[in-house]
Amino acid sequence: MAENSASSPATPIPAVTALTGNNVSLQYASLVSINAATLIPIKLSRGGNYASWRSQFSNLLFGYDLMGYVEGTYPCPAETMVKTGETTESVNPDRKIWLCQDRLVLQAIQASLAGNIALLISSCQTSADAWSKLETTFANKSHIRMLTLLSTLMKVVTMALTQYCRVPLLLRMPTT
């Protein structure tokens, strides 16, 4: 790929892995580096934009086949493995590739957060940990907001016209 990575929103990076003894085993994989600032027009902030941010980020991860990293459905491979036909364990080259890709996903998540939110996940070591922490912090507020709106809309039948006209205002109110 001859493009400059600064202008490219996501760049495959060749990875060299697995040093075993005196033999150097080269294994190439396409790692995906995501330029979140280019691909996601908003940063997650405390202003109630979690649902929108999550939707955009999820679509991005799905598009690059990386959702398994944040959902935990593509777990980190074992540190060692036994090759077919051998009895001794050796370093698992897939682990190094997984760790590199997971850190690139974690970096993309961090880059898409406002400064005060980035501090929440600064101690996270994996993208799944960061994703989970953000979900725990923000999803409940979004869920509560949704339930409040649903409750308000369910009362529409019994509302007077003046109350009914206020419903669109409730829908536009940001969450805190």
C-alpha positions as CSV (number, residue, x, y, z in Angstrom):
1,M,0.0,0.0,0.0
2,A,1.6,3.3,-1.1
3,E,-0.8,5.7,0.6
4,N,0.3,7.9,3.4
5,S,-1.2,6.6,6.7
6,A,-2.1,10.2,7.7
7,S,-4.6,10.5,4.8
8,S,-5.9,6.9,5.1
9,P,-8.7,6.3,7.6
10,A,-7.6,2.7,8.2
11,T,-4.3,1.2,7.3
12,P,-3.3,-2.5,7.2
13,I,0.1,-2.9,8.9
14,P,2.3,-5.9,8.1
15,A,3.3,-7.6,11.4
16,V,6.4,-9.7,11.9
17,T,6.0,-12.2,14.8
18,A,7.3,-15.2,16.5
19,L,11.0,-15.5,17.5
20,T,11.7,-19.0,18.6
21,G,15.2,-19.9,19.6
22,N,17.8,-19.1,16.9
23,N,15.1,-19.5,14.2
24,V,13.2,-16.4,13.1
25,S,9.7,-17.3,12.0
26,L,8.1,-14.7,9.9
27,Q,4.4,-14.5,9.8
28,Y,2.6,-11.7,8.2
29,A,-0.9,-10.5,9.2
30,S,-2.9,-7.6,8.2
31,L,-3.4,-5.4,11.3
32,V,-5.9,-2.6,11.0
33,S,-5.0,0.8,12.3
34,I,-8.1,3.0,12.6
35,N,-8.0,6.8,12.3
36,A,-11.0,7.4,14.5
37,A,-10.8,11.2,14.2
38,T,-11.4,10.8,10.4
39,L,-14.0,8.1,10.5
40,I,-16.1,9.1,13.5
41,P,-17.2,12.8,13.4
42,I,-18.1,13.0,17.1
43,K,-16.1,12.4,20.3
44,L,-17.8,10.6,23.2
45,S,-18.5,13.2,25.9
46,R,-20.6,13.6,28.9
47,G,-23.2,15.4,26.8
48,G,-25.4,12.4,26.2
49,N,-24.0,11.3,22.9
50,Y,-23.1,7.7,23.9
51,A,-25.8,6.0,21.8
52,S,-24.8,7.8,18.7
53,W,-21.0,7.3,19.4
54,R,-21.5,3.6,20.1
55,S,-23.5,3.1,17.0
56,Q,-20.9,4.7,14.8
57,F,-18.0,3.0,16.5
58,S,-19.7,-0.4,16.4
59,N,-20.4,0.0,12.7
60,L,-16.8,0.9,12.1
61,L,-15.5,-2.1,14.1
62,F,-18.0,-4.4,12.3
63,G,-16.9,-3.1,8.9
64,Y,-13.3,-4.0,9.7
65,D,-14.3,-7.3,11.3
66,L,-13.0,-6.2,14.7
67,M,-16.1,-6.4,16.9
68,G,-14.9,-9.7,18.4
69,Y,-12.1,-7.8,20.2
70,V,-14.4,-5.4,22.1
71,E,-17.2,-8.0,22.7
72,G,-14.8,-10.6,24.0
73,T,-15.9,-13.1,21.3
74,Y,-12.4,-13.2,19.8
75,P,-10.3,-13.9,23.0
76,C,-6.6,-13.6,23.3
77,P,-4.9,-16.8,22.1
78,A,-2.8,-18.9,24.6
79,E,0.8,-17.8,25.2
80,T,2.2,-21.1,24.1
81,M,1.0,-23.9,21.8
82,V,2.0,-27.4,20.8
83,K,2.5,-27.7,17.0
84,T,1.0,-30.7,15.2
85,G,3.4,-33.7,15.3
86,E,5.4,-32.2,18.2
87,T,5.3,-32.7,21.9
88,T,7.0,-29.5,23.2
89,E,5.3,-26.2,23.6
90,S,6.4,-23.2,21.6
91,V,5.5,-19.5,21.5
92,N,2.1,-18.9,19.9
93,P,2.6,-16.4,17.1
94,D,-1.1,-15.7,17.0
95,R,-1.0,-14.2,20.5
96,K,1.5,-11.4,19.4
97,I,-0.7,-10.5,16.4
98,W,-3.9,-10.5,18.6
99,L,-2.2,-8.3,21.2
100,C,-1.0,-5.8,18.6
101,Q,-4.5,-5.6,16.9
102,D,-6.2,-5.3,20.3
103,R,-4.0,-2.3,21.2
104,L,-4.7,-0.7,17.9
105,V,-8.5,-1.0,18.6
106,L,-7.9,0.3,22.2
107,Q,-6.0,3.3,20.7
108,A,-8.9,4.0,18.3
109,I,-11.4,4.0,21.2
110,Q,-9.2,6.4,23.2
111,A,-8.8,8.7,20.2
112,S,-12.6,9.0,19.8
113,L,-13.2,10.1,23.4
114,A,-13.2,13.6,24.8
115,G,-10.4,14.3,27.3
116,N,-12.4,13.9,30.5
117,I,-13.8,10.6,29.2
118,A,-10.5,9.2,28.1
119,L,-9.3,9.3,31.7
120,L,-12.0,6.7,32.5
121,I,-10.3,4.1,30.4
122,S,-6.7,5.1,30.8
123,S,-6.0,2.1,33.0
124,C,-7.6,-0.4,30.7
125,Q,-5.2,-3.0,29.1
126,T,-7.6,-4.4,26.5
127,S,-10.2,-2.9,24.1
128,A,-12.8,-5.2,25.7
129,D,-12.1,-3.7,29.1
130,A,-12.4,-0.2,27.8
131,W,-15.6,-1.0,25.9
132,S,-17.1,-2.6,29.0
133,K,-16.2,0.3,31.2
134,L,-17.7,2.8,28.8
135,E,-20.9,0.7,28.5
136,T,-21.2,0.5,32.2
137,T,-20.7,4.2,32.6
138,F,-23.0,5.4,29.9
139,A,-25.4,2.7,28.8
140,N,-27.4,2.8,32.0
141,K,-28.1,6.5,31.6
142,S,-29.2,6.0,28.0
143,H,-31.4,3.1,29.1
144,I,-33.0,5.2,31.9
145,R,-33.6,8.0,29.4
146,M,-35.2,5.6,27.0
147,L,-37.5,4.2,29.7
148,T,-38.5,7.7,30.8
149,L,-39.3,8.7,27.2
150,L,-41.3,5.5,26.8
151,S,-43.2,6.1,29.9
152,T,-44.0,9.7,28.7
153,L,-45.1,8.4,25.3
154,M,-47.4,5.8,26.9
155,K,-49.2,8.6,28.7
156,V,-50.0,10.4,25.4
157,V,-53.5,8.9,25.4
158,T,-54.4,10.6,28.6
159,M,-52.6,13.9,28.0
160,A,-54.2,17.2,27.3
161,L,-53.3,19.0,24.1
162,T,-50.9,21.4,25.8
163,Q,-49.0,18.5,27.5
164,Y,-48.9,16.5,24.2
165,C,-47.3,19.4,22.4
166,R,-44.4,19.3,25.0
167,V,-43.4,15.7,24.0
168,P,-41.1,16.8,21.1
169,L,-39.3,19.1,23.6
170,L,-38.7,16.1,25.9
171,L,-37.3,14.1,23.0
172,R,-34.7,16.8,22.2
173,M,-33.5,17.3,25.7
174,P,-29.9,16.1,26.3
175,T,-29.2,13.6,29.0
176,T,-27.1,14.6,31.9
